[in-house]
Every structure is written in structure tokens, then in C-alpha cells.
Amino acid sequence: MKRAGRAPWQSTMLIFSLISFFVGFFLPGQARVVREMKQTYQSQDPKDLIRVIRDLQQRKQDLLVEETDVSWKVTQYLRSSDDTAAQVRQLQQEAAMLKQRTGAVPLAGPGIRITIREQSSGASPSMLADEDLLLLLNDLWASGAEVISLNGIRLSDSSSVYRAGLNVRVDEEVTQMPLVVDAIGDTENMFKGLQIPGGVLDLLNLRRIGAIVQKVNPLRISD
């Protein structure tokens, strides 16, 4: 025996009944929440709300001021760090140059070598004078020499060089002829400076003092 099926209008009525049940269940609760929220805001004193808003605005302004102050401090710190680093680099460069000029560190680089020999034969032998040495050294310094040595004795800005009989005295040390003068620096400029007509090489030639100039690379000068 076949079981009779449910009519379509009965299914529709069942669905509408279920919807009505759930809507009737949830709507009162939602209305109650809305009423409670409304009562909460209505119970607040307007002055308290204004005070809260003003406090929040003041706090926001204080945070903006604090952020600006911190940003300025960071900028000043970075700028100060850059200035300090630049000053340190400058001082390091000056210290390195001072060590080079005072002979505190050995150096190596392109330069020139001048070998000076006196003529001891003949009726009137030639002799290198103090002014000849000073003129040669001054020309080298002026032409771009950074470091100069004389027979391996390194010179400084305050070194004294002069003849002591047949010898040559460099500060507290004594050396002999012939002299080998090494100079590290601007090789081309020093070489051209020595070749100037009427310069120190022409003067030495007139005094029958031999001077041979060579370009050397690398040239080493110890401390």
C-alpha cells in the first residue's frame, strides 16, 4: 500500500511557521540590547563626555609634540655623528701627514734620486757648499716632494743640513760624500723643477759638481 505524499502547500506552511518562530525568538533580544545601549548613553553626563573628548584631543596633541621632539633629536644626533666622523677623518689625515713629514712611518712611492759627486782631481777640486745643499732641498720641497732622505737619513721640516769639513752633517748624524738624495712625491714636477735653466743643476755644473737625476718607482724611504 502506497503512502500518501505531503502536499506542497503543507511544506510551505511548515517553512513559514519555522521562520516566524525564530524571528519571534530573536527580535525581542535584539530590541533589548538596543534599549540598554540607548539607556547607557542617555545616562552619561554630557560634561563627562566632553571631558573625555578633550582628554583624548590633548593626549593626541601631546603625542604629536613628543613625536616632533624625538624626530628633531634623531636628526641632530645623525648630523652630529656625521660631523664627528668627518672631523675624525680629517684629524686622521692630518696625523698621517704629520707622521710622514716627521719621519715616524716608512714610505714608498714614485720619486727621484739625485747622486751628487765632487771633483777631487785637478788643481782646484770642487766642493759642495752649504748653500748648494739648501738650494737643492728647497727646490725639491717646493716642487712637490713629500719625503726626502740624504744618504738614507730621513729629513724633516726642522732638519738642519750643513757641511762639516769634508763630511755632511744631518742633525746629529754625520755622513760622507758622495750624496744620494731620495725624494718621494710628484715625480714629474720635481724632475721639471730641477731642469729649469739657471736652477740648482746648472749651478752645480758650473761648480764642477756632478749631479745625476733618475726617476725611481718605487722609491723607499725608511724612518
C-alpha positions, 0 to 999 in steps of 0.5 A: 500500500502506497503512502500518501505524499505531503502536499506542497502547500503543507511544506510551505506552511511548515517553512513559514511557521519555522521562520516566524518562530525564530524571528519571534525568538530573536527580535525581542533580544535584539530590541533589548540590547538596543534599549540598554545601549540607548539607556547607557548613553542617555545616562552619561553626563554630557560634561563627562563626555566632553571631558573625555573628548578633550582628554583624548584631543590633548593626549593626541596633541601631546603625542604629536609634540613628543613625536616632533621632539624625538624626530628633531633629536634623531636628526641632530644626533645623525648630523652630529655623528656625521660631523664627528666622523668627518672631523675624525677623518680629517684629524686622521689625515692630518696625523698621517701627514704629520707622521710622514713629514716627521719621519715616524712611518716608512714610505714608498712611492714614485720619486727621484734620486739625485747622486751628487759627486765632487771633483777631487782631481785637478788643481782646484777640486770642487766642493759642495757648499752649504748653500748648494745643499739648501738650494737643492732641498728647497727646490725639491720641497717646493716642487712637490716632494713629500719625503726626502732622505740624504744618504738614507737619513730621513729629513724633516721640516726642522732638519738642519743640513750643513757641511762639516769639513769634508763630511755632511752633517744631518742633525746629529748624524754625520755622513760622507760624500758622495750624496744620494738624495731620495725624494718621494712625491710628484715625480714629474714636477720635481724632475721639471723643477730641477731642469729649469735653466739657471736652477740648482743643476746648472749651478752645480755644473758650473761648480764642477759638481756632478749631479745625476737625476733618475726617476725611481718607482718605487722609491723607499724611504725608511724612518 
